Amino acid sequence: MPADKVEEYADGLCYTDLMAGYYIGATDEVLQAIADYSAWFFVWDDRHDRDIVHRRPAAWRRLRSCLHAALDSPRTHLHHEDPLVAGFADSVVRLYSFLPRTWNLRFARHFHQVIEAYDREFHNRTEGVVPTVEEYLALRRFTFAHWIWTDLLEPTAGRELPDRVRKHPAYRRAALLSQEFAAWYNDLCSLPKELAGDEVHNLGISLIKHEGLTLEEAVNEVRRRVEKCVSDFLVAEKDALRFADDLADGTVSGKELSAAVQACVCNMRNWFSTVYWFHHESGRYMVDSWDDRSTPPYVNNEAAGEK
């Protein structure tokens, strides 16, 4: 974003407000790091989009490679010539400072998967491939970064959760439903922009292409799936909170672990209200007020990343 566009649009995009509603209970330092990382994520998403629209595969390949490298060695990329890479490195250094190395390695593993999912989306969009519904839903878990946002519940709660907790069906189902809701509601709100831009990566578009639904039917089906996430989560949340209660085994460590899991599950619930609020308050989705419904007015359409 050029400086004048930052001044005009940045606050209205509500990116930092979004994270403040997700991660209740985080220290100021943790919340600031997550909010800055989230803002970076949106900018990265827009760069990826512009590289697709302007057919810049070399620029995307270079960025993809640099992000993988910065993830594994962030301190050596803090002064990278591409501000997007330098900003990512700065965010990663800060996020890596809160919990043990085992959490950092997991975060890195999950984000490497996100980068590769963005690469698959790049090729699908440049080649005009609309994934099937099931293919899309599987890929969406990575392009939306389900496990990254779930990982960030832990520094918010102030401790790393052991595998036996994170991988427990009760915890994992509640986490997955909160992320599926967010991803699919995002698809619902992004559909007008993405149809205007002839995009291929949206649940509604996959339903139209592969299930033969009309636009109205596809919108209703996405809405149905979104509403089912809410009702399913209310059941899963109870199971997850019971699981958290069971972790309090009379020891100090058990009590602390139980409290941390309760905090994580409560913030899973916060995704629902905050995602809903964000999509109706952020200027990112107000396509009816844009001159071009496919292109946000704050996006710099110059060849960023191309040398």
Residue, then its C-alpha position, 0 to 999 in steps of 0.5 A: m500500500p502506498a503511504d497515502k493509501v495507508e493513511e486513507y484505508a488502513d484503520g478501516l480494514c480493521y486487521t488489528d481489531l480482528m486479532a484483538g477479538y480472537y485472542i482474548g487474554a493475551t499479554d500486550e506483547v503477544l497480542q501485538a505480535i499476533a496482530d502485526y503478523s495478521a496484518w502481514f498475512f493480509v498484505w501477503d495474500d494481496r501480493h499473491d493475488r496481484d502476482i496471479v492477476h498480473r501473471r508474475p510467476a517469477a516474482w511469486r516463485r522468488l517470494r515463495s522461496c524467500l518465505h520458506a527460507a525466512l521461516d527457518s532462519p528469520r534473523t538472517h532475513l530481517h533486512h531483506e530487500d523485499p519489505l514483505v520478506a523482512g516484515f515476515a521475518d520480524s513477525v516470526v522472530r517475535l512469535y518464536s520468543f514466547l514458547p519453547r523451540t518445540w512450538n516454534l518448530r511446529f509453527a514453522r512446519h504448519f506455515h511451510q504447508v501454508i506457503e505450499a498451499y498458496d503455491r497450489e492456489f497460484h497454479n490453479r488460478t493461473e491455469g483456470v482450474v476450479p478444484t472439486v468441492e472436496e479438493y477445495l475444502a482440503l486445500r482451504r484448511f491450509t490457505f486459510a491457515h487453520w492450524i496456524w491460528t490454532d497454534l497461536l491460541e497457545p502463546t495467548a494462554g501462556r503455555e505450549l499444550p502437549d500433543r496428548v491435548r492438542k491431538h485429543p478429538a474433543y480439542r481438535r474438533a472444536a478447533l477445526l470447527s472454529q476455523e471452518f466457520a471462519a474460512w467458509y464465512n470468508d468465502l461467502c463474503s468474498l464471493p462477489k469480489e471473486l466472481a467479479g475477478d473470474e477467480v476459481h478458489n471459493l467454496g461457492i465457485s466449486l459448488i457452481k462448477h462441480e455440483g451444478l448449483t446456481l449462484e443463489e443455490a450456491v450461496n444458500e449451501v455455503r450459508r447452510r454449511v456455515e450455520k452447521c459449523v455454529s451448531d456443531f461447535l456448540v456441541a464440540e465446545k461442551d466436549a472440549l470443556r469437559f476434557a479441560d475439566d478432566l485435566a485438573d487431576g488435583t496437581v498444580s500442573g494439572k490445574e494449570l493445564s486445565a486452565a490453559v485449555q479452557a482459555c484456548v476453547c473460549n477463544m475458539r468461540n470468539w472466532f465466531s463473533t469476531v469473524y462475523w463482525f470483521h466481515h461486516e466492518s472491514g473495508r476489505y469486503m465492501v465491494d459495492s463501494w469500489d469502482d472495480r468490484s474485483t480490485p480493492p481500492y487500497v491495493n497497489n497494482e504496480a509490479a511489486g516483487e518484479k525486478 
